[in-house]
Amino acid sequence: MSSLGAMDFLYQLIVVAHFLGLAALIGGWIATRVGSTALSPVVWGARVQLLTGLLLVGIAEMTSDAELNHIKIGVKLIVAVAVVAAAEIAAARAKRGEPKPQLVDAAGALGVLNVLVAVLWT
């Protein structure tokens, strides 16, 4: 496998992890809406989304000749950080026994917003 092939494979694996993080984030959020109290999928999904998103942009910067849309990437980064913050704060409040935190809804809604930005912003 050539180095370009290996880099492509690594990139695709990170894309898979990014999608799995999205599934955990949104799936966990939906689960909390129907009564689950487990916030771990939301928190871990948000973390994975942020980390893999950064890795994807880094690899694209290193390997792509195409010009990246840095404004779009910046907006997605800000939203991703807000998702992680909302999820982490919600989980901390839940551990203290507070009722189902409203910040879980913020994390889920912002996660959906980031998907919309990714797909609709051309």
Secondary structure, DSSP 8 states (H G I E B T S, - for coil): --HHHHHHHHHHHHHHHHHHHHHHHHHHHHHHHTT----HHHHHHHHHHHHHHHHHHHHHHHH--S---HHHHHHHHHHHHHHHHHHHHHHHHHHTT-SS-THHHHHHHHHHHHHHHHHH--
